Amino acid sequence: MTGRIPQEFLDQLLSRVDLVEIVNSRVPLRRAGREFTACCPFHAEKTPSFSVSPSKQFYHCFGCHAHGNAIGFLMAYERLEFLDAVEELARYAGLELPQRGGGGDSSRTLLERVTQADRFFRQQLRTHPARQRAVDYLRQRGLTGQIASVFGIGYAPPGWDHLCQALRGEGVPAEELLAAGLASRDAQGRLRDRFRDRIIFPIRDRRGRVIAFGGRALDSDTTPKYLNSPETPLFHKGSELYGLHEARTHCRQLPRLLVVEGYMDVVALAQHGVGYAVATLGTATTAEHIERLFRVVSDLVFCFDGDRAGRAAGWRALDVTLPFLRDGRQVSFLFLPEGEDPDTLIRREGQAAFEQRLAQATPLADYLFAELRAQTDPETLAGRARLAERAQPLLEKLPEGHFRELMNERLRQEAGVTTTRLHRPSTAPSRADRNLQLVRTPLRKAIALLLYRPELAQQAMVNPSAPLDCNEPGVKLFSELLETWRNDPQLSVAAVLERYRDTPEGVILERLAAWEPEAPAEDFQFDLEFADILTYLRRRADPRGRLPDILLRRGAPSALSAEEREALRNLSKLQKN
């Protein structure tokens, strides 16, 4: 999907950038005929199988089957999210990123209101008469003014409506304060600040913009202790992570990310030199969290309290993480001593001792089987069977690959079984498998030819009155591609593929874009091959072309339906004429 960025901008962007330059600045390329090659940056290899096509603006690895355009390359190589990759390419091309549509005006307004609130909270920490309570609290937690500034920590003073009065004085309508999650109405309809007498932690998006807040109560009797902004068009707490922007700013090439539970844990760890911690926002770990984290690093450490609640949270995180554990990714778990959290522990032990704990964190495989052994009795046959039964659905969540194979082998060892297959084969191939198992049909070959030579779209105009066989799978997609290149012959293959990002059609197109002709390109008769396939598809759409196939299947005219016999009579009349 385009993330609400206008398609016209993406087309322009991909026409302005050169994939060869983008890749070569990160992976040295060598020319090989019409293409450029290198050892693949996405898997270990000694013989180059990574190819970049200047004409298609498309890369493909014949070893690991990684492929895509310039946006996809930056997402994979730099571990960027879609919008970040587009923004990076826009800077490279000297283009200004447009404002996103689909409610963009409303979002911009809410973003401005949240930014105004952020300035207000930070100012209150410096100037409000009651600020000393907040300053003393932060100092007691071992924080300096510098780290407070890095994270933009602020203060919401006591009282009912300080923020509301300040922003209303700047002309902000009450409805916008409510929509931005900065205020609510009491039983009498009066506007009230959402955050009162709290330390304020700004929550930033991937671009570093403040989109929401978390507030820690200063009064021990105030509940809840931590309060987040509500869900808004800007903020969805199930997908955001506190501290991720700061961690990426602190170190561009992060070695790993440490997932903790609280705002103060993130800030305190950064204060003591561990600047790669992030926190979920009062929610259990979600699939959106994991997907986002693995876009940044391939090594995650989950840190939880060692009590029952912490163990339960760790198991939920493990369960959510399993589907994302493709080869090359690793996950570990660190459970802290009772009564400790990352904040208190690093203040007491220091950075070196804390990072030593991280180095000794329990790998996911060890944690999974330790928990299963604790739930069963592996000393008995029944216990081992129960262990295998409980492990099986968990391991089936793993994507295909070496890690899944090794985990199944580990299960065989844990259960004391050597010959029995402990997991059912997947009934449906993975997306990657489907991509690799494409059956070459005439229509798919036509699409592959079109992706190789977009100018062939003009050839399909020779006889536009002759329709294609609409019963043939993929005709709709083929027709869309023809129409696209008829309307804009200069559009690059990369730009067209971008239009189908994250769609089933996109999976097929990316695979077909890697197709190479059976003969050297200079000797391959693209025009003739394409024309032959068009003729075939048009013959299939013509009753005179389809009836012989029907007759062959039915064996005799008597086996035809009444409708088919009528069509046969009409065909005879046409042939006489």
C-alpha positions as CSV (number, residue, x, y, z in Angstrom):
1,M,0.0,0.0,0.0
2,T,1.1,3.6,-0.6
3,G,0.5,4.8,3.0
4,R,-1.8,7.5,1.5
5,I,1.1,9.0,-0.5
6,P,-0.3,10.0,-3.9
7,Q,0.4,7.5,-6.6
8,E,1.5,10.3,-8.9
9,F,4.3,11.2,-6.4
10,L,5.5,7.6,-6.2
11,D,5.5,7.3,-10.0
12,Q,7.6,10.5,-10.2
13,L,9.9,9.5,-7.4
14,L,10.7,6.1,-8.9
15,S,11.3,7.8,-12.3
16,R,13.8,10.2,-10.7
17,V,15.9,7.7,-8.8
18,D,18.4,5.2,-10.3
19,L,18.3,1.8,-8.5
20,V,21.8,1.0,-9.7
21,E,23.1,4.1,-7.9
22,I,21.0,3.4,-4.8
23,V,22.3,-0.2,-4.6
24,N,25.9,0.5,-5.6
25,S,26.3,3.1,-2.8
26,R,25.7,0.2,-0.4
27,V,26.6,-2.9,-2.3
28,P,29.4,-2.6,-4.9
29,L,28.0,-3.8,-8.3
30,R,29.8,-5.1,-11.4
31,R,28.4,-4.9,-14.9
32,A,27.4,-8.2,-16.5
33,G,25.9,-7.5,-20.0
34,R,22.7,-5.5,-19.6
35,E,22.5,-6.1,-15.9
36,F,24.6,-5.4,-12.8
37,T,25.5,-8.2,-10.3
38,A,26.9,-8.6,-6.8
39,C,26.9,-11.1,-3.9
40,C,23.5,-10.8,-2.3
41,P,23.3,-8.5,0.7
42,F,20.4,-10.5,2.1
43,H,22.0,-13.9,2.4
44,A,25.6,-15.4,2.6
45,E,27.0,-16.5,-0.7
46,K,30.4,-16.6,-2.5
47,T,29.1,-16.6,-6.1
48,P,27.1,-13.5,-7.1
49,S,23.4,-14.3,-7.7
50,F,22.1,-10.8,-7.0
51,S,21.1,-8.9,-10.1
52,V,20.0,-5.3,-10.7
53,S,18.2,-4.4,-14.0
54,P,18.7,-0.7,-15.1
55,S,15.9,-1.0,-17.6
56,K,13.3,-2.4,-15.2
57,Q,14.7,-0.6,-12.1
58,F,14.2,-3.9,-10.3
59,Y,16.5,-6.2,-8.3
60,H,16.3,-10.0,-7.9
61,C,18.4,-12.6,-6.1
62,F,18.3,-16.0,-7.7
63,G,19.6,-17.5,-4.5
64,C,17.2,-16.2,-1.8
65,H,14.6,-14.8,-4.2
66,A,14.7,-11.3,-2.6
67,H,13.4,-8.8,-5.1
68,G,11.8,-5.4,-5.5
69,N,12.3,-1.7,-6.5
70,A,14.2,1.1,-4.9
71,I,11.7,1.5,-2.1
72,G,11.7,-2.2,-1.4
73,F,15.5,-2.3,-1.4
74,L,15.8,0.5,1.2
75,M,13.1,-1.2,3.3
76,A,15.0,-4.5,3.3
77,Y,18.6,-3.2,3.4
78,E,18.2,-0.2,5.8
79,R,15.3,-1.9,7.7
80,L,13.1,1.0,7.1
81,E,9.4,1.2,7.1
82,F,7.6,2.1,3.9
83,L,7.1,5.8,4.7
84,D,10.7,6.1,5.9
85,A,12.0,4.6,2.7
86,V,9.9,6.9,0.6
87,E,11.1,9.9,2.6
88,E,14.8,8.8,2.2
89,L,14.4,8.4,-1.5
90,A,12.6,11.8,-1.8
91,R,15.6,13.5,-0.1
92,Y,17.9,11.7,-2.5
93,A,15.9,12.8,-5.5
94,G,15.4,16.4,-4.2
95,L,11.6,16.0,-4.0
96,E,9.4,17.4,-1.2
97,L,7.3,14.7,0.4
98,P,3.6,15.7,-0.2
99,Q,1.1,15.8,2.6
100,R,-0.8,12.6,2.8
101,G,-4.5,12.5,1.8
102,G,-7.4,10.7,3.3
103,G,-8.1,13.0,6.2
104,G,-4.7,14.7,6.0
105,D,-6.1,18.1,6.9
106,S,-7.6,16.7,10.1
107,S,-4.4,14.8,11.0
108,R,-2.3,17.9,10.4
109,T,-4.5,19.9,12.7
110,L,-4.4,17.3,15.4
111,L,-0.6,17.0,15.0
112,E,-0.3,20.8,15.5
113,R,-2.5,20.6,18.7
114,V,-0.4,17.8,20.1
115,T,2.8,19.8,19.3
116,Q,1.4,22.8,21.1
117,A,0.6,20.7,24.1
118,D,4.2,19.3,24.0
119,R,5.6,22.8,24.2
120,F,3.3,23.7,27.0
121,F,4.3,20.6,29.1
122,R,8.0,21.2,28.6
123,Q,7.6,24.9,29.5
124,Q,5.7,24.0,32.7
125,L,8.7,21.8,33.8
126,R,10.9,24.9,33.6
127,T,8.6,27.6,34.9
128,H,5.5,26.4,36.9
129,P,5.5,27.2,40.6
130,A,4.8,23.6,41.5
131,R,7.5,22.2,39.1
132,Q,9.9,21.4,42.0
133,R,8.0,18.3,42.9
134,A,8.5,17.0,39.3
135,V,12.2,18.0,39.3
136,D,12.8,16.3,42.6
137,Y,11.1,13.2,41.4
138,L,13.3,13.0,38.3
139,R,16.5,13.6,40.2
140,Q,15.5,10.9,42.7
141,R,15.3,8.5,39.8
142,G,18.8,9.5,38.8
143,L,17.9,11.5,35.7
144,T,19.9,14.5,34.5
145,G,18.5,17.6,32.7
146,Q,20.3,16.5,29.6
147,I,18.5,13.1,29.3
148,A,15.2,14.7,30.2
149,S,15.7,17.1,27.3
150,V,16.6,14.2,24.9
151,F,13.3,12.5,25.7
152,G,11.4,15.8,25.9
153,I,10.0,15.1,29.4
154,G,7.5,17.7,30.6
155,Y,5.1,18.4,33.4
156,A,1.3,18.7,33.6
157,P,0.6,21.0,36.6
158,P,-2.1,20.3,39.2
159,G,-5.5,21.9,38.5
160,W,-8.4,21.1,36.2
161,D,-7.7,23.0,33.0
162,H,-4.3,24.7,32.7
163,L,-3.6,23.2,29.3
164,C,-7.1,23.8,28.0
165,Q,-7.0,27.5,29.1
166,A,-3.6,28.0,27.5
167,L,-4.6,26.5,24.1
168,R,-8.1,28.0,24.1
169,G,-6.2,31.3,24.6
170,E,-4.4,30.6,21.3
171,G,-7.6,30.1,19.5
172,V,-7.8,26.3,19.6
173,P,-11.5,25.1,19.4
174,A,-12.6,22.7,22.2
175,E,-13.5,20.0,19.6
176,E,-9.9,19.9,18.5
177,L,-8.6,19.4,22.1
178,L,-11.1,16.6,22.5
179,A,-10.2,15.0,19.2
180,A,-6.4,15.1,20.0
181,G,-7.0,13.3,23.3
182,L,-5.8,16.3,25.3
183,A,-9.1,17.0,27.1
184,S,-12.4,15.5,28.2
185,R,-15.7,16.8,29.5
186,D,-17.0,16.3,33.0
187,A,-20.6,15.5,34.0
188,Q,-21.4,19.2,33.7
189,G,-20.0,19.5,30.2
190,R,-16.9,21.5,31.4
191,L,-13.6,21.0,29.5
192,R,-11.0,19.3,31.7
193,D,-7.3,18.5,31.1
194,R,-6.6,14.8,30.6
195,F,-3.2,15.0,32.3
196,R,-3.0,16.7,35.7
197,D,-0.1,16.7,38.2
198,R,1.9,14.2,36.2
199,I,5.4,13.8,34.7
200,I,4.8,13.8,30.9
201,F,6.5,11.5,28.4
202,P,6.0,12.5,24.8
203,I,5.4,9.6,22.4
204,R,6.9,10.1,19.0
205,D,6.2,8.4,15.7
206,R,8.8,7.1,13.2
207,R,9.5,10.6,12.0
208,G,10.1,12.0,15.4
209,R,6.8,13.9,15.7
210,V,5.0,13.9,19.0
211,I,1.7,12.1,18.5
212,A,0.6,11.3,22.1
213,F,1.7,11.4,25.7
214,G,2.1,9.1,28.7
215,G,1.8,10.6,32.2
216,R,3.2,9.3,35.5
217,A,1.3,10.4,38.6
218,L,3.3,12.3,41.2
219,D,0.8,11.6,44.0
220,S,1.0,8.0,45.1
221,D,-2.8,8.0,45.8
222,T,-3.6,9.0,42.2
223,T,-4.9,6.2,39.9
224,P,-3.9,5.0,37.5
225,K,-0.2,5.5,38.1
226,Y,0.4,5.7,34.4
227,L,-2.1,7.3,32.0
228,N,-1.8,7.3,28.2
229,S,-3.4,9.4,25.6
230,P,-6.6,7.8,24.2
231,E,-6.8,6.3,20.7
232,T,-6.8,9.1,18.1
233,P,-6.3,9.4,14.3
234,L,-2.7,10.0,15.2
235,F,-2.1,7.4,17.9
236,H,-2.8,3.7,18.0
237,K,-1.1,2.3,21.1
238,G,-1.1,-1.3,19.9
239,S,1.4,-0.4,17.2
240,E,3.5,2.4,18.8
241,L,6.7,1.9,20.9
242,Y,8.0,4.4,23.3
243,G,11.7,5.2,22.8
244,L,12.1,3.7,19.3
245,H,12.7,7.1,17.6
246,E,15.2,8.0,20.3
247,A,17.0,4.6,20.0
248,R,17.3,5.0,16.3
249,T,18.6,8.6,16.7
250,H,21.1,7.4,19.3
251,C,22.6,4.7,17.0
252,R,21.8,4.3,13.3
253,Q,23.0,0.7,13.2
254,L,21.4,-0.7,16.3
255,P,22.9,-4.1,17.4
256,R,19.6,-5.1,19.1
257,L,16.6,-3.7,20.8
258,L,15.6,-4.3,24.4
259,V,11.9,-4.4,25.0
260,V,10.9,-3.3,28.5
261,E,7.6,-2.4,30.2
262,G,7.7,1.2,31.3
263,Y,8.6,4.8,30.3
264,M,11.0,5.2,33.2
265,D,12.8,2.0,32.4
266,V,13.6,3.3,28.9
267,V,14.7,6.7,30.1
268,A,16.8,5.3,33.0
269,L,18.5,2.8,30.8
270,A,19.4,5.5,28.3
271,Q,20.7,7.6,31.2
272,H,23.1,4.8,32.1
273,G,24.4,4.1,28.6
274,V,21.8,1.5,27.4
275,G,20.3,3.6,24.6
276,Y,18.5,0.8,22.7
277,A,15.5,0.1,25.0
278,V,11.9,0.6,23.9
279,A,8.6,0.0,25.8
280,T,5.1,-1.0,24.8
281,L,2.5,1.5,25.9
282,G,0.6,-0.4,28.7
283,T,-0.4,-3.2,26.3
284,A,0.8,-6.7,25.8
285,T,3.2,-7.2,22.9
286,T,1.4,-7.2,19.6
287,A,2.2,-8.5,16.1
288,E,2.4,-4.9,15.0
289,H,5.1,-4.3,17.6
290,I,7.1,-7.3,16.5
291,E,6.8,-6.5,12.8
292,R,8.0,-3.0,13.4
293,L,10.9,-4.1,15.7
294,F,12.2,-6.6,13.2
295,R,12.3,-3.9,10.5
296,V,14.9,-2.1,12.6
297,V,17.0,-5.0,14.0
298,S,17.2,-8.8,13.8
299,D,18.0,-9.3,17.5
300,L,15.4,-8.7,20.2
301,V,15.7,-9.1,24.0
302,F,12.5,-9.1,26.0
303,C,12.9,-7.9,29.6
304,F,10.2,-8.7,32.2
305,D,9.8,-8.9,36.0
306,G,10.6,-12.3,37.4
307,D,7.2,-12.6,39.1
308,R,4.2,-14.5,37.9
309,A,2.8,-11.6,35.9
310,G,6.2,-11.1,34.2
311,R,6.4,-14.7,33.3
312,A,2.9,-14.6,31.8
313,A,3.8,-11.5,29.8
314,G,6.9,-13.2,28.5
315,W,4.9,-16.2,27.3
316,R,2.5,-13.9,25.5
317,A,5.4,-12.2,23.8
318,L,6.9,-15.5,22.8
319,D,3.6,-16.7,21.2
320,V,3.2,-13.4,19.2
321,T,6.8,-13.5,18.1
322,L,6.9,-17.1,16.7
323,P,5.4,-16.3,13.2
324,F,8.1,-13.7,12.6
325,L,11.1,-15.9,13.4
326,R,12.5,-16.5,9.9
327,D,16.1,-17.5,9.6
328,G,18.6,-14.9,10.8
329,R,16.4,-13.5,13.5
330,Q,16.9,-14.2,17.2
331,V,14.9,-13.5,20.3
332,S,15.9,-13.9,24.0
333,F,14.2,-13.4,27.3
334,L,15.6,-11.8,30.5
335,F,13.6,-12.2,33.7
336,L,14.8,-9.9,36.5
337,P,15.2,-10.7,40.2
338,E,12.1,-10.3,42.3
339,G,11.4,-6.7,43.3
340,E,13.7,-5.3,40.6
341,D,12.9,-3.5,37.3
342,P,15.4,-2.3,34.7
343,D,15.4,1.2,36.3
344,T,16.3,0.1,39.8
345,L,18.7,-2.7,38.6
346,I,20.8,-0.5,36.3
347,R,21.1,2.2,39.0
348,R,22.3,-0.3,41.5
349,E,24.5,-2.5,39.3
350,G,25.6,-0.1,36.5
351,Q,25.8,-0.5,32.7
352,A,28.4,-3.2,32.5
353,A,26.7,-5.6,34.9
354,F,23.3,-5.0,33.3
355,E,24.6,-5.7,29.8
356,Q,26.3,-8.8,31.1
357,R,22.8,-9.9,32.2
358,L,21.6,-9.2,28.7
359,A,24.4,-11.3,27.2
360,Q,23.2,-14.2,29.3
361,A,19.5,-13.8,28.4
362,T,17.7,-17.1,27.7
363,P,17.3,-17.8,24.0
364,L,13.7,-18.3,22.9
365,A,14.2,-22.1,22.2
366,D,15.5,-22.7,25.7
367,Y,12.8,-20.6,27.3
368,L,10.0,-22.3,25.3
369,F,11.1,-25.8,26.2
370,A,11.8,-24.9,29.9
371,E,8.3,-23.6,30.3
372,L,6.8,-26.7,28.6
373,R,8.9,-29.0,30.8
374,A,7.6,-27.1,33.9
375,Q,4.0,-27.8,32.7
376,T,4.5,-31.5,32.1
377,D,6.5,-34.4,33.5
378,P,9.1,-35.4,30.8
379,E,10.2,-38.3,33.0
380,T,7.1,-40.3,32.0
381,L,5.8,-41.4,28.6
382,A,2.5,-39.5,29.2
383,G,4.4,-36.4,30.2
384,R,6.6,-36.5,27.1
385,A,3.5,-37.0,24.9
386,R,1.8,-34.0,26.6
387,L,5.0,-31.9,26.0
388,A,4.9,-32.8,22.3
389,E,1.2,-32.1,22.1
390,R,1.6,-28.6,23.6
391,A,4.7,-27.8,21.6
392,Q,3.3,-28.8,18.2
393,P,0.9,-25.9,17.6
394,L,3.6,-23.5,18.8
395,L,6.2,-24.8,16.4
396,E,3.7,-24.8,13.5
397,K,3.5,-21.0,13.8
398,L,7.2,-20.8,12.8
399,P,7.8,-19.9,9.2
400,E,9.5,-22.5,7.0
401,G,13.3,-22.6,7.2
402,H,16.2,-23.9,9.1
403,F,15.1,-22.5,12.5
404,R,11.8,-24.4,12.2
405,E,13.7,-27.6,11.3
406,L,16.0,-27.2,14.2
407,M,13.2,-26.5,16.6
408,N,11.4,-29.7,15.5
409,E,14.6,-31.6,16.0
410,R,14.9,-30.1,19.5
411,L,11.3,-31.3,20.2
412,R,12.2,-34.8,19.2
413,Q,15.0,-34.8,21.7
414,E,12.9,-33.3,24.4
415,A,10.1,-35.8,23.9
416,G,12.5,-38.7,23.5
417,V,11.2,-39.6,20.0
418,T,13.4,-40.3,17.0
419,T,11.2,-41.6,14.2
420,T,7.8,-40.1,14.6
421,R,7.0,-36.9,12.7
422,L,6.0,-34.5,15.4
423,H,4.5,-31.7,13.3
424,R,2.0,-31.9,10.6
425,P,3.1,-30.6,7.2
426,S,1.6,-27.2,6.4
427,T,-1.4,-27.6,4.2
428,A,-1.0,-24.3,2.5
429,P,2.3,-23.1,1.0
430,S,3.8,-20.0,2.4
431,R,3.7,-16.8,0.5
432,A,7.3,-17.3,-0.5
433,D,6.6,-20.9,-1.6
434,R,3.6,-19.7,-3.7
435,N,5.9,-17.1,-5.3
436,L,8.4,-19.8,-6.3
437,Q,5.9,-22.3,-7.5
438,L,4.2,-20.1,-10.2
439,V,3.1,-22.2,-13.1
440,R,4.2,-20.6,-16.4
441,T,0.9,-20.2,-18.4
442,P,0.7,-18.3,-21.8
443,L,-0.9,-15.4,-20.0
444,R,1.8,-15.2,-17.3
445,K,4.4,-15.4,-20.0
446,A,2.7,-12.4,-21.7
447,I,2.8,-10.5,-18.5
448,A,6.5,-11.4,-18.1
449,L,7.2,-10.2,-21.6
450,L,5.3,-7.0,-20.9
451,L,7.4,-6.4,-17.8
452,Y,10.5,-6.9,-19.7
453,R,9.5,-4.7,-22.7
454,P,6.7,-2.3,-21.7
455,E,6.6,-1.0,-25.2
456,L,4.8,-4.2,-26.2
457,A,1.6,-2.6,-24.7
458,Q,1.3,-0.6,-27.9
459,Q,1.3,-3.9,-29.9
460,A,-1.9,-5.0,-28.2
461,M,-3.6,-2.0,-29.8
462,V,-3.3,-3.5,-33.3
463,N,-6.7,-5.1,-33.1
464,P,-8.4,-3.6,-30.0
465,S,-11.8,-4.7,-31.2
466,A,-10.9,-8.4,-30.7
467,P,-11.4,-9.1,-27.0
468,L,-9.3,-11.4,-24.8
469,D,-10.6,-14.5,-23.1
470,C,-12.0,-13.1,-19.8
471,N,-12.3,-16.7,-18.4
472,E,-8.6,-17.0,-18.5
473,P,-7.2,-16.3,-14.9
474,G,-5.2,-13.1,-14.9
475,V,-6.8,-11.4,-17.9
476,K,-8.0,-8.6,-15.6
477,L,-4.4,-7.9,-14.3
478,F,-3.0,-8.2,-17.9
479,S,-5.6,-5.7,-19.2
480,E,-4.8,-3.3,-16.3
481,L,-1.1,-3.4,-17.2
482,L,-1.8,-2.8,-20.9
483,E,-4.0,0.2,-20.1
484,T,-1.4,1.6,-17.7
485,W,1.4,1.6,-20.3
486,R,-0.9,2.8,-23.1
487,N,-1.8,5.8,-21.0
488,D,1.8,6.4,-19.9
489,P,4.4,4.7,-22.1
490,Q,7.3,6.2,-20.1
491,L,6.2,4.7,-16.8
492,S,8.9,2.4,-15.3
493,V,8.4,-1.2,-14.4
494,A,9.4,-0.3,-10.8
495,A,6.6,2.3,-10.6
496,V,4.0,-0.1,-11.9
497,L,5.1,-2.8,-9.4
498,E,4.8,-0.3,-6.7
499,R,1.1,0.1,-7.4
500,Y,0.6,-3.5,-6.5
501,R,2.6,-3.5,-3.3
502,D,1.2,-5.9,-0.6
503,T,-1.4,-7.4,-2.9
504,P,-1.7,-11.0,-4.2
505,E,-1.2,-9.6,-7.7
506,G,2.0,-7.9,-6.5
507,V,3.5,-11.2,-5.4
508,I,3.0,-12.7,-8.9
509,L,4.2,-9.6,-10.7
510,E,7.4,-9.4,-8.7
511,R,8.2,-13.0,-9.5
512,L,7.4,-12.5,-13.2
513,A,9.6,-9.4,-13.2
514,A,12.6,-11.6,-12.5
515,W,11.9,-13.7,-15.6
516,E,14.6,-13.8,-18.3
517,P,14.1,-14.8,-21.9
518,E,15.1,-18.3,-23.0
519,A,17.6,-16.9,-25.4
520,P,19.9,-13.8,-25.2
521,A,17.8,-10.7,-25.2
522,E,19.3,-9.5,-28.5
523,D,18.2,-12.7,-30.2
524,F,14.8,-13.2,-28.5
525,Q,11.8,-12.4,-30.7
526,F,9.8,-10.5,-28.1
527,D,7.3,-9.1,-30.7
528,L,6.5,-12.4,-32.2
529,E,6.2,-14.2,-28.9
530,F,3.8,-11.6,-27.6
531,A,1.8,-11.5,-30.7
532,D,1.3,-15.3,-30.7
533,I,0.1,-15.2,-27.1
534,L,-2.4,-12.3,-27.9
535,T,-3.7,-14.4,-30.9
536,Y,-4.2,-17.4,-28.6
537,L,-6.1,-15.3,-26.0
538,R,-8.3,-13.7,-28.6
539,R,-9.0,-17.1,-30.2
540,R,-10.0,-18.4,-26.8
541,A,-12.5,-15.5,-26.5
542,D,-14.0,-16.2,-29.9
543,P,-16.8,-18.9,-30.0
544,R,-15.2,-20.2,-33.2
545,G,-12.0,-20.7,-31.3
546,R,-13.6,-22.3,-28.2
547,L,-16.0,-24.7,-29.8
548,P,-13.4,-27.1,-31.2
549,D,-12.0,-27.4,-27.6
550,I,-15.5,-28.1,-26.4
551,L,-16.1,-30.8,-29.0
552,L,-12.9,-32.5,-28.2
553,R,-13.9,-32.7,-24.5
554,R,-17.5,-33.8,-25.2
555,G,-16.6,-36.3,-28.0
556,A,-19.7,-35.8,-30.2
557,P,-22.3,-33.0,-31.0
558,S,-25.0,-35.1,-29.2
559,A,-23.2,-34.5,-26.0
560,L,-23.4,-30.7,-26.3
561,S,-25.9,-28.7,-24.4
562,A,-28.8,-26.9,-26.1
563,E,-26.9,-23.6,-25.8
564,E,-23.7,-25.1,-27.2
565,R,-25.6,-26.7,-30.2
566,E,-27.1,-23.3,-31.0
567,A,-23.6,-21.8,-30.9
568,L,-22.4,-24.5,-33.2
569,R,-25.2,-23.8,-35.7
570,N,-24.3,-20.1,-35.6
571,L,-20.6,-21.0,-36.1
572,S,-21.6,-23.0,-39.2
573,K,-23.4,-20.0,-40.6
574,L,-20.5,-17.8,-39.9
575,Q,-18.1,-20.2,-41.7
576,K,-20.5,-20.4,-44.8
577,N,-20.5,-16.6,-44.9
